[in-house]
Amino acid sequence: PKIRKRTKGWPPFTPGALLARVREVQWGVLEGRAGRVEARLRQPPGDYLWMNLRVKPVLDESGAVVARIAGMWDAQAEHDTAEALARTEARYAAALAAKRDAHVFLDAVRDDDGTIVDFVYTDANAAALEWLGRDLESLRAVSLLTAFPGHRETGMFDKYVHTVETGEQLVEDERPIRSAVLDADAWFDFRGIRVLDGLSLSW
């Protein structure tokens, strides 16, 4: 079984404590399953370094465990990257939730020639979900033009494509559009920027 322990709420791991963690996965190893431990080891200068340890059983012809092979490697860079990514994702989620305007993220759908033929929803804030009348799961299950084909008729789809292909910011103020959500004519302000092969769009 894969076992991961982080530093928060735990004291630094010493080599002796690491052995104790290894023993916790040994039962799985004895049954023929590989085990993994992530822990902080104290280095000679006195600081700590995240390390990964894997233990793999060696089986004989009958399937019995006759030996165990252990490998250890430096996981500090991997751990630092994961922590930085978690902080970035937390900031992104907080910023998205705090926006009062409707805001969605769209990924481009391309055909075999590389032409953008549609977009799919990857994320949306509460204001966008309320406006569209969907939860995030159902929104991700449909494409933009499937759910709201009017984007092509109004020319907004072409503007989305242009922003993704060129990187130019999308700015539309007081754009009159027949809203499928409202089933009425309405005026909109749009803002969009390219994000990877997709679009960050607010209105």
CORSUL-V164515 format. One record per helix or strand of 2 or more residues. SS is the DSSP state (h for helix, s for strand). FROM is the first residue (numbers start at 1). TO is the last residue. Records with the same first field share a line. If there is no record, write none. Layout:
SS = FROM-TO + FROM-TO
//
This chain:
s = 2-4 + 35-42 + 48-59 + 65-74 + 103-110 + 116-124 + 170-179 + 184-195 + 198-202
h = 15-30 + 76-98 + 126-132 + 136-140 + 144-147 + 150-153 + 156-166
//
